[in-house]
């Protein structure tokens, strides 16, 4: 049996995300990939959410973020979300990007990480313009807690309550969409 290509798997993930967001009553817009995320933006009752879909069939303990725009959006834009799609479970973990990354990497509030990252992005962009070299940065983020383990912890109720700031909802589709975890938003 032939192995599926990564882009085919990613399309399945994007399809599932579109399906659950439509089920929830959201309008979905496909946007240019050059906008810094992989093409989904949802709208419901005045709220816009930009979504980076990360589909995970086998490994669920790391992600890669490619390019200046994506790195900038991930760390510096408030409405940027990471949706992790687990296959074959058909589970979608809806995570607020920056809080999720902070908890996965155990970034303390005292650390000047974001300031240093912003300085690095600016200086690299400046070097790129002045030198004629084209830099395409890639950040690999290895998770302290694999996504499937997080899902098990959330469903069992055995998780650090700080994670609630990062993961407000988890959905699963067996034959219909079912919310398997939710935090009441204030």
C-alpha positions in Angstrom: 0.0 0.0 0.0 1.3 3.4 -1.0 2.0 6.0 1.8 0.0 9.2 1.6 1.8 12.4 0.7 2.1 15.0 3.5 0.2 17.6 1.5 -2.7 15.2 1.0 -2.9 14.6 4.7 -2.8 18.4 5.4 -5.8 18.8 3.0 -7.8 16.3 5.0 -7.0 18.3 8.2 -8.0 21.6 6.5 -11.2 19.9 5.4 -12.0 18.7 8.9 -11.4 22.2 10.3 -13.7 23.7 7.7 -16.3 21.1 8.6 -16.2 21.7 12.4 -16.2 25.5 12.0 -19.1 25.4 9.6 -20.9 23.1 12.1 -20.3 25.7 14.8 -21.9 28.4 12.5 -18.8 30.2 11.4 -18.1 31.6 7.9 -14.8 30.4 6.5 -12.6 32.4 4.2 -9.6 30.9 2.3 -6.8 33.5 2.2 -3.5 33.8 0.4 -0.8 31.6 1.9 1.5 34.6 1.9 -0.6 36.1 4.7 1.5 34.1 7.2 -0.8 31.2 7.9 -2.0 28.3 5.8 -5.2 29.8 4.5 -8.1 29.8 6.9 -9.9 32.6 8.6 -13.2 32.2 10.3 -15.8 34.8 11.2 -18.6 34.5 13.7 -20.6 37.3 15.4 -17.8 39.9 14.8 -15.0 37.6 15.9 -12.3 36.8 13.4 -9.9 33.9 14.0 -6.8 33.2 11.8 -6.0 29.5 11.8 -2.8 27.6 11.2 -3.8 23.9 10.7 -1.3 21.3 11.8 -2.4 17.8 10.8 -0.8 15.0 12.8 -1.2 11.4 11.6 1.9 9.8 13.2 4.0 12.2 15.2 2.4 14.7 17.6 5.3 16.0 19.5 6.6 18.8 17.3 5.7 21.4 14.7 7.6 23.6 12.3 6.8 27.2 11.5 8.3 28.5 8.3 9.0 32.0 7.1 9.2 35.5 8.7 5.5 36.2 8.3 4.4 33.0 9.9 6.8 33.5 12.8 5.7 37.1 13.2 2.0 36.1 13.2 2.6 33.1 15.6 4.3 35.2 18.3 2.9 38.7 17.9 -0.7 38.5 16.6 -3.5 38.2 19.2 -6.0 36.3 17.0 -3.7 33.6 15.7 -4.7 30.1 16.5 -3.2 26.7 16.0 -5.6 23.9 15.2 -4.1 20.4 15.7 -5.9 17.7 13.7 -5.3 14.2 14.9 -5.7 11.5 12.3 -7.2 8.8 12.3 -9.0 10.0 15.4 -10.7 12.9 13.6 -10.0 15.1 16.6 -9.4 18.9 16.5 -7.6 20.7 19.3 -8.2 24.4 19.1 -5.3 26.3 20.7 -4.5 29.9 21.1 -1.1 30.0 19.5 1.1 32.1 21.9 -0.3 30.7 25.2 0.0 27.2 23.8 3.7 27.7 22.7 4.5 29.3 26.1 3.1 26.4 28.0 4.7 23.8 25.7 8.1 25.5 26.0 7.7 26.5 29.7 8.6 30.1 28.8 8.6 32.2 32.0 7.2 35.6 32.2 10.5 37.0 33.3 12.2 35.9 30.1 12.7 38.5 27.4 12.1 35.9 24.8 9.5 37.8 22.7 11.6 41.0 22.7 14.7 39.0 21.6 12.7 37.2 19.0 11.3 40.5 17.6 14.9 41.9 17.5 16.1 38.8 15.7 13.3 39.0 13.1 14.0 42.7 12.5 17.7 42.4 12.2 17.5 39.3 9.9 15.0 41.2 7.6 17.4 44.2 7.5 20.3 41.9 6.7 18.3 40.3 4.0 17.4 43.6 2.4 20.9 45.1 2.6 22.8 41.9 1.5 20.6 40.6 -1.3 20.5 37.2 0.5 17.1 35.6 1.0 16.6 34.1 4.5 13.8 31.7 5.0 13.7 30.9 8.7 12.2 27.8 10.2 11.4 27.2 13.8 11.0 23.7 15.0 9.1 23.5 18.3 9.4 20.3 20.2 6.5 19.8 22.7 7.0 18.9 26.3 3.6 17.2 26.1 2.6 15.4 22.9 -0.8 16.5 21.6 -2.5 13.1 22.1 -1.3 13.0 25.7 -2.8 16.5 26.2 -6.1 15.3 24.8 -6.2 12.3 27.2 -5.4 14.6 30.1 -8.1 17.1 29.2 -10.8 14.5 28.8 -9.9 12.8 32.1 -9.8 16.2 33.9 -6.2 15.5 35.0 -4.4 18.6 33.6 -2.8 21.8 34.8 -5.5 24.4 34.9 -3.1 26.9 33.3 -3.6 25.0 30.0 -7.2 26.3 29.9 -5.8 29.7 28.7 -4.3 27.9 25.7 -6.9 25.2 24.7 -10.5 26.2 25.1 -12.1 23.5 22.9 -11.5 20.0 21.6 -13.9 18.4 19.0 -14.1 14.9 17.6 -16.0 13.5 14.6 -17.1 9.9 14.8 -20.1 10.3 12.6 -21.1 13.7 13.8 -19.2 16.5 15.5 -19.1 16.3 19.3 -17.4 18.8 21.6 -15.3 16.5 23.9 -13.8 19.3 25.9 -14.7 23.0 26.5 -13.8 25.8 28.8 -16.5 28.4 29.5 -15.3 31.7 28.2 -16.0 34.8 30.2 
